[in-house]
Amino acid sequence: MFNLRTCAAKLRPLTASQTVKTISQQRPAAPRTFHPIRCYSAPVAAEPFLSGTSSNYVEEMYYAWLENPKSVHKSWDIFFRNANAGAAPGTAYQSPPPLSSSLSSLSQAQFLVQAQPNVDKLVEDHLAVQSLIRAYQIRGHHVAQLDPLGILDADLDSSVPADIITSTDKLDLAVFKERLRVLTVGGFYGLDESDLDKVFHLPTTTFIGGNESALPLREIIRRLEMAYCQHIGVEFMFINDLEQCQWIRQKFETPGIMQFTNEEKRTLLARLVRSTRFEEFLHRKWSSEKRFGLEGCEVLIPALKTIIDKSSEKGVDYVIMGMPHRGRLNVLANVIRKELEQIFCQFDSKLEAADEGSGDVKYHLGMYHRRINRVTDRNITLSLVANPSHLEAADPVVQGKTKAEQFYCGDTEGKKVMSILLHGDAAFAGQGIVYETFHLSDLPSYTTHGTVHVVVNNQIGFTTDPRMARSSPYPTDVARVVNAPIFHVNADDPEAVVYVCNVAAEWRSTFHKDVVVDLVCYRRNGHNEMDEPMFTQPLMYKQIRKQKPVLQKYAELLISQGVVNQPEYEEEIAKYDKICEEAHARSKDEKILHIKHWLDSPWPGFFTLDGQPRSMSCPSTGLNEEDLTHIGQVASSVPVEDFTIHGGLSRILKTRGEMVKNRTVDWALAEYMAFGSLLKEGIHIRLSGQDVERGTFSHRHHVLHDQNVDKRTCIPMNHLWPNQAPYTVCNSSLSEYGVLGFELGFAMASPNALVLWEAQFGDFHNTAQCIIDQFICPGQAKWVRQNGIVLLLPHGMEGMGPEHSSARPERFLQMCNDDPDVFPVSGAQPDPLLTPRGALPGPDLPHKAEGWGWPRMGSVRRDVMPSCPHQQRGAAGRALSHAGSTKAQLSPVLCSVCPPVLWEGAAGGWGGSRGCVPGAAGPSGAAVPRHPLTHTC
Ligand SMILES: Cc1ncc(C[n+]2csc(CCOP(=O)(O)OP(=O)(O)O)c2C)c(N)n1
């Protein structure tokens, strides 16, 4: 039930003729409370018993009666009924009937009972207005005018929700009457036309009143329409936090809140000029080149700049962005501010590449730039993360990189570093990785403390109509799982767009949670500039041909408002065109394409000035036994006081301690020693994956849990040395694609960390195949940047079925090979089934595959790896000697007895974490061929 508080004085009659100002003056400003009173026809203040001291009592009585008339004494029931029924001042009170019933008291009771319908109407009307306001808050977005083309409903539903009382355009009386009739007949509200001019107190859950606490119904509806049914559709009522809902209501309902100064309008116009003229310039110069232009959503540039400006104002100084193809060049030029000549020269097909890296640079590679934000006058670093064609694959990578940057600068609350993710409407709705990434957003070891998502919702996916592309009303519905507010906005209303972007950035800095801006726009050309969209969307494109560009519309508006004049506008255009022309002239001087200019993570200190790694050598990896013993002792102890561990774990730790004494190690202890020694050298380690804290096989136990105190844990690895690097070990959500992408992004931020992702079973890595195929394997060749991520893929022949028994390491070898004529086969004779051209699997494929793949890997690994404790023969000695000589070789452990087998895939390398050049040597030595595409270290 609502919080019912008011004062008896408010039980006065209230009519539209009364100034609502008077009422608002009586009302305390904060906290806002709910006042359900509407109209009493008798001034109860005139009652003799209503003295000042009794008013609170009366007030309580009144609300109790409103809820349940039987809950108060009969005399109060009669009084309130009479007052409501219009009894004259002083007559509402009736003394209780005498014990002996008389005819007169009977007739009096009858009079009172007849008052009942008025009371009911009062309560019903009050609830009706409540419900009406709530209906707009929940469903107003369904009737907001979001499509600039005016042909498709953004929610794919043309019907108006049954409980929204009016049409969207105006408070047209005819439409209103009809709707009201339908709703009245349908029994929704029980209001009728005569109620339109009655004044209602507003509940605390709305801000439409501004400084007024009561409004006529007509005005209530008008204001609700202004707030929820114009060019902004706000979806937020699924959020189950009252403060957050109130915050949003205040931002959108407060009358006149969407105001812009002339200066702000001119800045917005100038940004639209840049965005629009940039695409026009590219079109003029390279009319037959693909560029995935932004035409139809030019407002994206002011939108992003607004988010960045507001975030900078709130203290953010590093923004990491991820985006797909659409408008990427424009974002690089006008948001990140990459030099225009660097962009233009990418269109020159004769340009020779100075370094490694594949084609398609301009749509895929990233960028890193530090500059002054002109609006806030503060330094800001902007980084656009490289992305493959695979839509949305970069989402978790951006989040991981953001987390790493936050971690390394000690930004534990995300106040300094933030991420912005851009999406296409079809991809946002269709790609599962979006959902997996959202589910990382609030996990302690994965949160980036709020991401601003911007959807370029051009209402088409390549050639596919949204009605065939998704089953949800909006493409953004996936964001509802994390209670992110979603602001849909008509992209042809630049001020509305800028307004919601400001609110989104403020939301992020206030609540540190995700938020979505859905720019409902259109795509002026085909999917790329060479595509004919009329084949498949004839009607839409007929409308698009007629559509005035947003720049023109906004310029006309500002000129009509006198904010700018025509010559000023033309001058702005000429100024930017000149900038483009001059950059184009300079771009012709570029003879060589430097792909290293397109990097998103600079790795300061790692490269020489000419872009080469400072050192190609691996530092000595040897360790003394004293350190190993120390690590082993910590690994077998509980390094904090008064901490009760499980009895079973005590036995495990005791066994560990004995192994240390006996100079033997098992897999878990060897891992401990490898990690511990790196931590001593100041190398941060992050181990992430499903259940990695304990270890799937209950072997690791890196996090100890106090058996008596909830959430009290201890990570002994962080108690090794006084000045050691931190060790992060975190159980992840049950996702491979999302979490591996995240860790890859984390590893991207620094070459001086060891970042490991563990699959629960090795073969589960295939649900993260996209990250492996698109980012890890093509590493240097595609991205000009290697990555030290290490994949732990435990697998073994232990009766868990054919797929669980192998992590398919041979696939990594295959993916690291880019010679079309050679496969990494082991036998003397090339296997015809496995040659790349014309190779079709025959009936004997399993046998053949086994012939070259697994046994070969197995035998190679058996050669280089230490034995396990089950094969008592010198196992510990070998493991220790490995740990003592080269930690990079410690990891491959194979045992036919132990269930888990750890394999460091071709994808990963520890050398990166040791400062050597990834790719210089593989962890499994000869198992990984040396090849430019090989991404091992
Ligand atoms: C994972 C993946 N599947 C398919 C494609 C091929 N593809 C490229 S763009 C595109 C349509 C994308 O539509 P949308 O997300 O709405 O973005 P828009 O191009 O309209 O901006 C498709 C299917 C791809 N790049 N990635």
Ligand as a Chemical Component Dictionary entry (heavy atoms), coordinates in Angstrom:
data_LIG
# 
_chem_comp.id                   LIG 
_chem_comp.type                 NON-POLYMER 
_chem_comp.pdbx_formal_charge   1 
_chem_comp.three_letter_code    LIG 
# 
loop_
_chem_comp_atom.comp_id 
_chem_comp_atom.atom_id 
_chem_comp_atom.alt_atom_id 
_chem_comp_atom.type_symbol 
_chem_comp_atom.charge 
_chem_comp_atom.model_Cartn_x 
_chem_comp_atom.model_Cartn_y 
_chem_comp_atom.model_Cartn_z 
_chem_comp_atom.pdbx_ordinal 
LIG C1  C1  C 0 28.465 -13.056 -36.338 1  
LIG C2  C2  C 0 28.167 -12.460 -37.680 2  
LIG N1  N1  N 0 27.218 -13.015 -38.445 3  
LIG C3  C3  C 0 26.926 -12.492 -39.668 4  
LIG C4  C4  C 0 27.606 -11.417 -40.126 5  
LIG C5  C5  C 0 27.298 -10.830 -41.516 6  
LIG N2  N2  N 1 26.703 -9.502  -41.388 7  
LIG C6  C6  C 0 27.429 -8.389  -41.500 8  
LIG S1  S1  S 0 26.555 -7.014  -41.218 9  
LIG C7  C7  C 0 25.149 -7.889  -40.962 10 
LIG C8  C8  C 0 23.875 -7.171  -40.617 11 
LIG C9  C9  C 0 24.028 -6.416  -39.329 12 
LIG O1  O1  O 0 22.860 -5.719  -39.020 13 
LIG P1  P1  P 0 22.809 -4.750  -37.792 14 
LIG O2  O2  O 0 23.351 -5.416  -36.586 15 
LIG O3  O3  O 0 21.434 -4.245  -37.690 16 
LIG O4  O4  O 0 23.825 -3.601  -38.174 17 
LIG P2  P2  P 0 23.763 -2.599  -39.423 18 
LIG O5  O5  O 0 24.659 -3.154  -40.484 19 
LIG O6  O6  O 0 22.367 -2.484  -39.856 20 
LIG O7  O7  O 0 24.294 -1.327  -38.911 21 
LIG C10 C10 C 0 25.383 -9.237  -41.103 22 
LIG C11 C11 C 0 24.348 -10.273 -40.964 23 
LIG C12 C12 C 0 28.625 -10.889 -39.305 24 
LIG N3  N3  N 0 29.376 -9.874  -39.699 25 
LIG N4  N4  N 0 28.861 -11.415 -38.082 26 
# 
loop_
_chem_comp_bond.comp_id 
_chem_comp_bond.atom_id_1 
_chem_comp_bond.atom_id_2 
_chem_comp_bond.value_order 
_chem_comp_bond.pdbx_ordinal 
LIG C1  C2  SING 1  
LIG C2  N1  SING 2  
LIG C2  N4  DOUB 3  
LIG N1  C3  DOUB 4  
LIG C3  C4  SING 5  
LIG C4  C5  SING 6  
LIG C4  C12 DOUB 7  
LIG C5  N2  SING 8  
LIG N2  C6  DOUB 9  
LIG N2  C10 SING 10 
LIG C6  S1  SING 11 
LIG S1  C7  SING 12 
LIG C7  C8  SING 13 
LIG C7  C10 DOUB 14 
LIG C8  C9  SING 15 
LIG C9  O1  SING 16 
LIG O1  P1  SING 17 
LIG P1  O2  DOUB 18 
LIG P1  O3  SING 19 
LIG P1  O4  SING 20 
LIG O4  P2  SING 21 
LIG P2  O5  DOUB 22 
LIG P2  O6  SING 23 
LIG P2  O7  SING 24 
LIG C10 C11 SING 25 
LIG C12 N3  SING 26 
LIG C12 N4  SING 27 
# 
